[in-house]
């Protein structure tokens, strides 16, 4: 066997015997076994309000379309419109497709690379470069060639590169799911806020209408000499103050509508939003709360952080493989002639075949420190992953305690609203009967208005904290289901 052939066979045997790539194979972080969201046992349910409470149970949502738990067709319509046309979500989906195409392109390294070429040139030679005293010549050269090359991934550097591309697909997939989850949450929260602002406006307008009726009574009493004109001025001042409070509320409604327009992918002048009231929403009564060990396998931002760790781990393997020799097999065949007709002549053929080995000897420390930098990046992603997990646990804990407190706060606001309504009605009756002055009515009026607004705000906060809990548990999305 010729020496060159022995070398080729040796290289092929080395490639065949190389069954693994340098660097450590990535292993998903272990799910926490003894972690808990709260220092005390999880609450089983919130305080009952109007005979209803929110119950928490261990498990996962069966449907990632969590917003349907509010049982409002108008809300479903807004969310579905946003999911179809939101620009940020479309950009994230395009990034996912890009990463998938880059992965497909990366797989090409495992196949022979074949190319053909054709060239035409006019050449002047210098024979003295070859030690000939003859004079040079000028001639035309036409070549046609084909080349085949194949990288022998002896140390697995190419496999690690493809592994990193595959992990990048996982990262982008989970990032897209996270974008999907946050988009739906932002739409629902903006819709709830818009409904609350509209109800605050309605409550304030009802109060102003009531105060205007009281103003008529006060003017009549002033005309009859049974009340001082200062009473009329006090009522007029209160009406003006309440009317002034409507403008900021309308501004907030506009801001919520403009935000919803952006989320739905249209300009504010073309947004069409169905009417949603807080009363049209059904507060979800049964909410699953997955265990911490399950949360790290279902929440998309945690899975995205894990994918970043995988990318960094694969890059360590790539940087390690770069410190070892690289081997490739190359073959070429072609013909060359000064005329097109002679290209088919057998004596004009040329060919090459053989391995190519590149052995790094001295690179000024570049390869070593590139590997160190890859290790540093891996440690950085490890810390980022742990931080993401801790943040997720904290968000679930915040939402659970918030819903407990929301139920108590809403009960208090409901009691305050009912009591202030009763107090206002009694004061109006007493005033009309001449038993109290109008100052007492004004005080009761303000208290009722404040209690009504506070109740609406507390109700909206309870809905939004429920939304936050659905987001915190991953919105029901699970990697194994997709």
C-alpha positions, 0 to 999 in steps of 0.5 A, spaced: 500 500 500 502 506 498 504 511 503 499 516 501 493 511 501 496 508 508 495 515 511 488 516 508 486 509 511 489 511 518 485 518 518 478 514 516 480 509 522 481 515 526 474 518 524 470 512 525 473 510 532 472 517 534 465 516 537 464 522 542 465 529 541 470 533 546 467 537 552 461 535 556 454 533 554 449 537 556 445 535 562 438 539 564 439 542 571 435 537 576 428 540 578 428 542 585 426 537 590 424 540 596 423 547 594 416 551 596 413 557 594 412 560 601 414 558 608 408 556 610 403 551 607 400 553 600 393 556 601 387 552 599 382 557 598 381 565 598 376 568 603 369 567 600 365 573 597 358 573 595 358 565 596 364 564 592 372 563 593 378 561 589 380 554 590 388 552 589 390 545 587 396 542 585 396 540 578 397 544 571 392 547 566 389 543 561 389 548 556 394 554 554 388 558 552 388 560 560 384 567 558 378 563 556 377 561 564 374 568 565 368 566 560 367 572 556 366 572 549 368 579 548 375 578 551 376 572 547 375 576 541 380 581 543 386 576 545 385 572 538 385 578 534 392 580 537 395 573 537 393 573 529 396 580 528 401 582 533 407 585 530 412 583 536 409 576 536 410 575 528 417 577 529 418 572 534 415 567 530 420 569 524 426 569 529 424 561 530 423 560 523 430 563 522 433 559 527 430 552 524 433 554 517 440 555 520 440 549 524 438 545 517 444 549 514 448 547 519 447 539 518 450 540 511 457 540 514 455 532 515 455 531 508 460 532 502 461 539 499 461 538 492 462 544 487 464 545 480 468 551 477 469 554 470 474 559 469 477 563 463 484 567 464 489 570 460 496 569 463 503 571 462 509 567 465 516 568 467 520 562 466 525 564 471 521 563 476 522 555 474 529 556 473 528 557 465 532 562 461 527 562 456 523 568 455 516 568 457 510 567 453 502 570 453 497 565 453 489 564 454 487 558 459 481 555 460 479 550 466 473 546 468 474 543 474 470 539 480 472 539 487 469 534 493 471 536 500 469 532 507 470 534 514 472 529 518 469 531 525 474 527 529 474 531 535 466 533 534 467 541 533 462 541 528 457 536 532 458 541 537 456 547 533 450 543 530 448 542 537 448 549 539 444 551 533 439 546 535 439 549 542 438 556 539 432 553 536 429 551 543 431 557 546 427 561 540 421 556 541 421 558 548 422 565 547 416 565 542 411 561 547 413 567 552 412 572 548 405 569 546 404 568 554 406 576 555 402 578 549 395 575 552 396 577 559 397 584 556 391 584 552 387 581 558 390 586 563 389 592 558 382 590 557 380 589 565 383 596 566 379 599 560 373 596 563 375 599 570 376 606 568 369 606 564 366 603 570 369 609 574 367 614 569 360 611 569 360 611 577 362 618 577 357 621 572 351 617 576 354 621 582 354 628 578 347 626 576 345 625 583 348 631 586 345 635 580 338 633 583 340 635 590 342 642 587 335 643 585 333 641 592 338 646 595 336 652 590 329 651 592 330 651 599 334 657 598 328 660 595 324 658 600 328 661 605 330 655 609 337 654 607 343 658 606 346 660 599 353 657 601 349 650 600 348 651 593 355 654 592 358 647 596 354 643 591 356 646 585 363 646 587 363 638 589 359 637 582 365 641 578 370 637 582 367 630 580 366 633 573 374 635 573 375 627 575 372 624 569 377 627 564 383 624 567 379 617 567 377 618 559 385 619 558 386 613 561 381 609 557 384 612 551 391 610 553 388 603 554 385 603 547 391 605 544 395 600 547 390 595 545 391 597 538 398 596 538 397 589 541 392 588 536 397 590 530 393 596 528 393 604 528 389 607 534 384 610 528 382 603 526 382 599 533 375 596 534 374 594 541 368 590 544 365 593 550 367 589 556 364 590 563 367 587 570 361 584 571 361 580 564 367 577 567 367 570 571 372 570 576 376 563 575 374 559 581 379 553 581 386 555 579 391 549 578 398 551 582 404 546 579 409 544 584 416 548 583 419 541 580 414 542 575 414 549 574 421 549 571 419 544 566 413 548 564 414 555 564 417 558 558 422 563 560 425 558 565 426 553 559 429 559 555 434 560 560 436 552 560 436 553 552 441 558 553 445 554 558 445 548 553 448 553 547 453 555 552 455 548 554 456 546 546 460 552 545 465 550 550 465 544 546 467 548 540 472 552 543 475 545 546 475 542 539 479 548 536 485 546 540 485 540 536 487 538 529 482 539 524 482 533 518 478 534 512 478 529 505 479 533 499 479 531 491 479 535 485 478 533 478 479 538 472 481 539 465 485 545 462 487 548 455 488 554 451 482 553 447 475 550 448 475 544 443 481 541 447 478 541 454 475 534 452 482 532 451 485 526 455 492 529 456 489 536 459 486 533 465 489 534 472 486 531 479 488 531 486 486 527 492 488 526 499 487 529 506 488 535 509 490 536 516 491 543 520 495 542 527 495 548 531 502 549 534 502 556 537 496 561 537 499 566 542 494 563 547 488 565 543 485 558 543 486 557 550 483 564 552 477 563 547 475 556 551 476 560 558 471 565 555 466 560 553 467 557 560 465 564 563 459 564 558 457 558 561 457 560 568 454 566 566 448 562 563 448 558 569 447 564 574 442 567 569 438 560 569 438 560 577 436 567 577 430 566 572 428 560 577 428 564 583 424 570 580 419 565 577 418 562 584 417 569 587 412 571 582 408 565 584 408 566 591 407 574 590 400 572 586 398 567 591 399 572 597 396 577 593 389 573 591 388 572 598 389 579 600 385 581 594 379 577 597 379 580 604 380 587 601 374 586 596 370 584 602 372 590 606 371 595 600 364 591 598 362 592 606 364 600 605 360 601 599 354 598 602 355 602 608 356 608 605 350 607 600 346 606 606 349 612 610 348 617 604 340 615 603 339 616 610 342 623 610 338 625 604 332 623 607 334 627 613 336 633 609 329 633 605 325 632 612 329 638 615 333 634 620 340 635 618 344 640 614 346 639 607 354 639 609 352 632 612 349 630 605 355 632 602 360 628 607 356 622 605 356 623 598 363 624 598 364 617 602 359 613 597 363 616 591 370 614 594 367 607 596 364 606 589 371 607 586 375 603 591 370 597 590 371 598 582 379 598 583 379 592 588 375 588 583 379 590 577 386 588 582 383 581 583 382 580 576 389 582 574 392 578 580 389 572 577 391 574 570 398 574 574 398 567 577 396 564 570 402 567 567 406 565 573 405 558 572 406 558 565 399 559 562 398 552 562 403 551 556 408 545 557 414 543 552 411 536 552 405 538 549 408 542 543 
